[in-house]
Amino acid sequence: MLDKRGAPVHMAAMTPEPASAPGGARAAMPAAAHTALGRQARTLAGFQLIVPPGQRLGPLWIETQQLMRRVAAVPPADSQVPILTPFAPLRVLADEGASAALLTAPQDVLAQLRAGRGLVVFDGSNEGRPLLRPHVAHMHAALAASGIAPGRAAWVQQNRCLAAAYAAHCAAEGLAPMRVVVAHSHAAGLWARLMGGRAQESWPFGFAIQHDGPRPSRWVCLNYNLRPHRALLVAWLRERPEPGFLSFSVTRETHGRTGAARLLAGAAELAPADPDGARAAVARLLESGLHQGSDIDGFGHPNERIYSLPLDAVAGAELFIVTETEMLGTGLLRWTEKTLKAISSGLPFIVFGNHGVVAALAGLGFDMLGDIVDHGYDAEPNPACRFAAARAAVARFLARPPGFTAHELARLRAASAHNRGVFADALLRDALLDPVDAILSAAAG
């Protein structure tokens, strides 16, 4: 395997990081997670992860590698099954030539894959998008050019709707399918931050509900890249009388920034009853030059947003308003670290995001505090109806008396304690352990 600098390294043989001395900065990893990661490290010793020359290790394996360092040092097996694992972000899959380069590998490795030993893993675990025909065409073309059967390949992504859509596409086109594996490198990274025994540069789980004092903000809403639902929501929040904490900017250039025309069109799509009013509200927002930077100003790289959170602002709020990366469109079910941060804060929250996110997280075992906030919006498949319902849920929450009663705080703290256990166990299994196990099982089969 190659590390991010291109140097060879055996993942399972890496020396584990030492624990901190008593009173030091390192927290203990949950015992069950330590055991599960140790088992997986021993399994990984029988596999050789191969990154194509000139490329980088994908995010799923980076997170796995970092966690392996903390739990076990297992020597590699004498005979290892090859896993050719290029990092395959969507911008690469959109380019036919770049997709073909993902399968550059030594001839002996390609020969084993052609013979049915090992696996190709297109690692896109840091992203999630609906099925796009060019992505499929380019991956299948790369496999065909290399003489590798699609059954010897897996496509890793965050979108939980991808497998069904891809299977239907393959059936319609007469294609032999790859495996589709759902994994979430950002969730695994946040788990490592909060649960994985990493140095405590982070926040305690449930930190925002640990005090009984007054709360200066009724809500907190953190944003990064401009999106139509974010702009329309911010325009509405700024007109409300309740004090809140907003992190938002229309002036700072950001990676993936949406242009003004697309923002206005998307705002109109989210407000079919008053599209002109929605366009005007977002246009006024853009013209205002609003820059309430907060954590945004401190970003040296877009990926830092995964861990950046103004703790005092969140601890001083009552409601965490989550604006997920996507809200428009169909064929997509995923959540990002934004919703997981809201859960880890301990506050009640409302999610402006994909259809079914709240139900899926509840399915993992999280207490979504449905008795305190109305998550009925989550069942709305239509984005405009979902946006309106989520905004109405915010308004209903803000109509309640400010602050939390002693009973409500006790309820929030009990939910947070429960959610910490789900985060420690089910989230790690869902984001990393189960996907890696599925990949290794397919590679060995």
C-alpha positions in Angstrom: 0.0 0.0 0.0 1.1 3.6 -0.5 0.6 6.4 2.0 -0.4 9.9 1.0 3.3 10.7 0.1 3.6 7.7 -2.2 5.8 5.6 0.2 4.9 1.9 0.5 3.3 0.9 3.8 1.4 -2.2 5.1 -1.7 -0.9 6.8 -2.0 -3.8 9.2 1.6 -3.7 10.2 1.7 -0.1 11.3 2.9 0.6 14.9 0.0 1.7 17.1 0.2 5.1 18.7 1.0 5.1 22.4 -1.7 6.1 24.9 -1.2 9.3 26.8 0.0 9.3 30.3 -2.5 9.8 33.1 -3.7 13.4 33.0 -2.7 13.7 29.3 -4.8 14.7 26.4 -5.8 11.4 25.0 -9.3 9.9 25.7 -10.0 6.2 25.9 -11.4 4.5 22.8 -14.6 2.5 23.7 -13.6 -1.1 24.5 -16.1 -2.6 21.9 -14.7 -0.4 19.1 -11.1 -1.2 20.1 -11.9 -4.9 19.9 -13.7 -4.6 16.6 -10.9 -2.5 15.1 -8.3 -5.0 16.3 -10.2 -7.9 14.7 -10.3 -5.9 11.4 -6.6 -5.1 11.6 -5.9 -8.8 11.8 -8.1 -9.5 8.8 -6.5 -6.7 6.8 -3.1 -8.4 7.3 -4.2 -10.8 4.6 -4.7 -8.1 2.0 -2.4 -5.8 0.1 -3.9 -2.4 -0.6 -2.4 -1.0 -3.9 -2.7 2.7 -4.9 -2.1 3.4 -8.6 1.1 5.3 -9.2 0.8 9.1 -8.9 -2.5 8.8 -7.1 -3.5 9.1 -3.5 -5.0 6.8 -0.9 -8.7 7.2 -0.7 -10.6 8.6 2.3 -12.1 5.3 3.5 -8.6 3.8 3.8 -7.1 6.9 5.3 -9.6 6.8 8.2 -9.1 3.0 8.5 -5.3 3.5 8.6 -5.5 6.1 11.3 -7.7 4.0 13.5 -5.5 0.9 12.9 -2.5 2.9 14.3 -4.3 3.2 17.6 -5.3 -0.4 18.2 -2.9 -3.1 16.8 0.4 -3.9 15.1 -0.2 -7.0 13.0 2.5 -8.3 10.6 1.3 -8.8 7.0 0.5 -12.4 5.9 3.0 -14.2 3.7 0.4 -14.3 0.9 -1.8 -11.3 0.5 -4.9 -10.8 -1.7 -4.6 -7.6 -3.8 -7.1 -4.7 -3.5 -6.5 -2.1 -6.2 -8.0 1.0 -4.5 -7.8 4.3 -6.3 -9.4 7.4 -4.8 -12.3 8.0 -7.2 -13.9 11.4 -6.5 -16.8 12.4 -8.7 -14.8 15.0 -10.6 -12.5 12.2 -11.7 -15.3 9.8 -12.6 -16.7 12.6 -14.8 -13.6 12.4 -17.0 -13.1 9.3 -19.2 -9.3 9.6 -19.4 -8.9 10.2 -15.6 -11.2 7.3 -14.9 -9.1 5.0 -17.1 -5.9 6.0 -15.2 -7.5 4.8 -11.9 -6.7 1.2 -12.9 -3.0 1.7 -13.6 -1.3 -1.1 -11.7 1.5 -3.7 -12.0 0.8 -6.4 -14.5 0.9 -9.2 -11.9 -1.8 -7.4 -9.9 -4.0 -6.9 -13.0 -3.4 -10.6 -13.8 -4.7 -11.7 -10.4 -7.7 -9.4 -10.7 -8.5 -10.8 -14.2 -8.2 -14.3 -12.8 -10.8 -13.5 -10.1 -8.4 -12.9 -7.1 -8.8 -9.6 -5.3 -10.9 -6.6 -5.9 -10.9 -3.1 -7.5 -12.4 -0.5 -5.1 -13.4 2.8 -6.4 -13.2 4.8 -3.2 -15.6 7.8 -3.2 -16.5 7.5 0.5 -16.2 11.3 1.0 -19.0 12.1 -1.4 -22.6 11.1 -2.3 -24.5 11.9 -5.5 -27.4 10.5 -7.5 -26.6 8.0 -10.2 -25.1 9.7 -13.3 -24.7 7.8 -16.5 -21.2 9.2 -17.4 -19.8 8.0 -14.0 -21.0 4.5 -14.7 -19.9 4.4 -18.3 -16.4 5.6 -17.4 -15.9 3.1 -14.6 -17.2 0.2 -16.8 -15.0 1.3 -19.7 -11.9 1.4 -17.5 -12.7 -2.1 -16.2 -13.2 -3.4 -19.7 -10.0 -1.9 -21.0 -8.1 -3.6 -18.1 -9.8 -6.9 -18.7 -11.3 -6.9 -15.2 -14.9 -8.2 -14.8 -17.3 -5.8 -13.0 -17.9 -8.6 -10.4 -14.3 -8.0 -9.3 -15.0 -4.3 -8.5 -16.8 -2.3 -5.8 -18.0 1.3 -5.9 -17.9 3.1 -2.6 -20.1 6.1 -2.0 -22.3 7.8 0.7 -25.5 7.7 -1.2 -27.8 5.0 0.2 -30.1 5.1 -2.9 -27.2 4.4 -5.3 -27.3 0.6 -5.2 -30.9 0.3 -6.3 -30.6 2.9 -9.1 -27.3 1.4 -10.3 -28.8 -2.2 -10.3 -31.8 -0.9 -12.4 -29.4 0.9 -14.8 -27.3 -2.2 -15.3 -30.3 -4.4 -15.9 -31.7 -1.9 -18.5 -28.3 -1.7 -20.2 -27.4 -5.3 -20.0 -24.3 -4.6 -17.9 -22.8 -6.9 -15.3 -22.8 -4.9 -12.1 -20.1 -3.9 -9.7 -20.8 -4.2 -6.0 -22.0 -0.9 -4.4 -20.8 -0.3 -0.8 -22.1 2.5 1.4 -19.4 4.1 3.5 -18.8 7.5 5.1 -15.3 8.7 5.6 -16.4 12.0 7.1 -18.5 10.3 9.7 -15.6 8.0 10.5 -13.4 11.0 10.8 -15.8 12.7 13.2 -16.1 9.4 15.2 -12.3 9.4 15.5 -12.4 12.9 16.7 -15.0 12.3 19.4 -14.6 8.6 20.3 -11.4 7.3 18.8 -8.9 8.2 21.5 -7.5 11.1 19.5 -6.0 14.1 21.3 -8.7 16.2 22.8 -8.9 19.1 20.4 -12.6 18.6 20.2 -15.7 19.0 22.3 -17.3 16.6 24.9 -20.3 14.8 23.5 -23.4 16.7 24.6 -21.5 19.8 25.6 -24.2 22.3 24.7 -26.7 21.0 27.4 -24.3 20.7 30.3 -25.2 24.0 31.9 -28.4 25.5 33.2 -27.7 29.1 32.6 -29.3 31.6 30.2 -28.9 31.1 26.5 -28.2 34.2 24.5 -29.4 32.6 21.2 -32.6 30.9 20.3 -30.9 29.2 17.4 -27.5 28.5 15.8 -27.1 27.9 12.0 -23.7 27.2 10.5 -23.2 27.2 6.7 -20.3 26.9 4.3 -20.7 26.8 0.5 -23.6 28.8 -0.9 -26.6 26.7 -1.8 -30.2 27.8 -2.7 -31.8 26.3 0.4 -29.2 27.9 2.6 -29.6 31.3 1.1 -33.4 31.2 1.2 -33.3 30.0 4.9 -30.8 32.7 5.9 -32.9 35.4 4.3 -35.9 34.2 6.4 -33.9 33.9 9.6 -32.5 37.4 9.3 -36.1 38.7 9.3 -37.1 36.9 12.5 -37.1 38.7 15.8 -35.5 36.0 17.9 -31.8 36.3 18.6 -29.7 33.7 16.9 -26.1 32.9 15.9 -25.5 32.8 12.1 -22.3 31.8 10.3 -22.8 32.7 6.6 -21.1 34.7 3.9 -22.0 35.8 0.4 -18.6 37.4 -0.1 -16.0 34.8 0.7 -15.0 32.7 -2.3 -15.5 29.0 -1.4 -14.8 25.7 -3.1 -17.9 24.7 -5.1 -19.6 28.1 -4.7 -23.0 28.2 -6.5 -23.4 31.1 -9.0 -26.0 33.8 -8.5 -28.3 32.6 -11.3 -28.4 29.1 -9.9 -29.1 30.4 -6.4 -32.0 32.4 -7.6 -33.4 29.6 -9.7 -33.1 27.1 -6.8 -34.7 29.6 -4.4 -37.7 29.9 -6.8 -37.9 26.1 -7.0 -38.1 25.9 -3.3 -40.9 28.4 -3.1 -43.4 27.6 -5.9 -46.2 29.6 -4.2 -44.1 32.8 -4.4 -41.1 32.3 -6.7 -40.6 36.0 -7.3 -40.6 36.7 -3.6 -38.0 34.0 -3.1 -35.8 35.3 -5.9 -36.0 38.8 -4.5 -35.2 37.7 -1.0 -32.0 35.9 -2.1 -31.1 38.7 -4.5 -31.3 41.2 -1.6 -29.1 38.8 0.5 -26.5 38.6 -2.2 -26.5 42.4 -2.7 -26.1 43.0 1.0 -22.6 41.7 1.0 -23.4 39.8 4.2 -20.3 38.3 5.9 -20.8 36.8 9.3 -17.8 34.7 9.1 -17.3 33.1 12.5 -15.7 29.8 11.9 -15.6 30.3 8.1 -12.8 32.9 8.4 -10.5 30.3 10.0 -10.6 27.7 7.3 -7.3 27.1 5.6 -8.8 24.3 3.5 -12.4 23.4 2.8 -12.1 20.0 4.6 -11.5 21.8 7.9 -15.2 22.5 8.0 -15.7 18.9 9.2 -14.2 19.8 12.6 -14.7 23.6 12.9 -17.4 24.5 15.3 -17.7 27.6 17.6 -18.4 25.9 20.9 -19.5 28.9 22.8 -22.1 29.9 20.2 -23.5 26.4 20.1 -23.5 26.1 23.9 -25.4 29.4 24.1 -28.2 28.3 21.7 -31.5 26.3 22.0 -31.9 24.9 18.5 -29.3 23.7 16.0 -30.6 24.4 12.5 -28.7 22.1 10.1 -28.3 23.0 6.5 -27.1 19.9 4.8 -25.2 20.0 1.5 -28.2 19.1 -0.6 -31.9 19.6 -0.4 -33.0 19.8 -4.1 -33.1 16.8 -6.4 -34.0 13.1 -6.1 -32.3 9.8 -5.9 -30.1 10.8 -3.0 -30.1 9.8 0.7 -27.1 10.7 2.7 -26.2 12.9 5.6 -22.9 14.7 6.3 -20.9 15.5 9.4 -23.2 18.6 9.8 -26.1 16.6 11.1 -23.8 14.4 13.1 -22.3 17.5 14.8 -25.8 18.6 15.7 -26.5 15.2 17.3 -23.2 15.3 19.2 -23.9 18.8 20.5 -26.9 17.5 22.5 -29.2 20.3 21.3 -32.5 19.7 19.5 -32.1 20.1 15.8 -34.0 20.5 12.5 -32.4 19.3 9.3 -32.8 21.1 5.9 -31.5 18.2 3.8 -32.4 15.1 1.9 -35.7 13.2 2.2 -35.5 10.4 4.8 -32.3 11.6 6.7 -34.0 11.8 10.1 -35.7 8.4 9.6 -32.4 6.8 8.6 -30.5 8.1 11.5 -33.3 7.0 13.8 -33.0 3.6 12.2 -29.4 3.5 13.4 -30.7 4.0 16.9 -30.3 7.7 17.5 -32.9 9.5 19.6 -33.9 12.3 17.3 -35.9 14.2 20.0 -39.2 14.0 18.1 -41.1 14.9 21.2 -39.3 18.3 21.3 -39.0 19.1 17.6 -41.4 18.1 14.8 -39.5 16.1 12.2 -42.5 15.6 10.0 -40.7 17.4 7.2 -38.4 14.5 6.8 -41.2 12.4 5.2 -41.8 15.0 2.4 -40.3 13.7 -0.8 -40.9 17.0 -2.6 -38.0 19.4 -1.8 -40.2 22.5 -1.8 -42.7 20.9 0.6 -39.9 19.6 2.7 -38.3 23.1 2.9 -41.6 24.7 3.9 -42.3 22.0 6.5 -38.8 22.3 8.0 -39.1 26.1 8.1 -42.5 25.7 9.8 -40.9 23.3 12.4 -38.3 26.0 13.2 -41.1 28.6 13.6 -43.0 26.3 16.0 -39.9 25.6 18.1 -39.1 29.3 18.3 -42.7 30.1 19.4 -42.2 28.2 22.6 -40.9 30.1 25.7 -37.2 30.8 25.6 -34.9 28.4 27.5 -35.2 24.9 28.7 -37.2 23.8 31.7 -35.5 21.4 34.2 -37.6 18.6 32.8 -36.5 19.4 29.2 -32.9 19.6 30.2 -33.2 16.2 31.9 -34.8 14.8 28.7 -32.0 16.3 26.5 -29.3 14.9 28.7 -30.8 11.4 28.8 -31.1 11.5 24.9 -27.5 12.7 24.6 -26.2 9.9 26.8 -28.1 7.4 24.7 -26.9 9.0 21.5 -23.3 8.9 22.7 -23.6 5.1 22.9 -25.1 4.9 19.4 -22.4 7.2 18.1 -19.7 5.0 19.7 -21.0 1.7 18.3 -23.6 1.9 15.5 -22.1 4.9 13.7 -18.7 3.4 13.5 -20.1 0.1 12.2 -22.2 1.9 9.6 -19.6 4.3 8.4 -16.5 2.2 8.4 -16.4 -1.3 10.0 -19.3 -2.9 8.0 -18.2 -1.4 4.7 -14.6 -2.5 5.1 -15.8 -6.0 6.1 -18.0 -6.1 3.0 -15.0 -5.1 0.8 -12.7 -7.7 2.4 -15.3 -10.4 2.1 -15.8 -9.6 -1.6 -12.0 -9.5 -2.2 -11.5 -12.8 -0.6 -14.4 -14.5 -2.3 
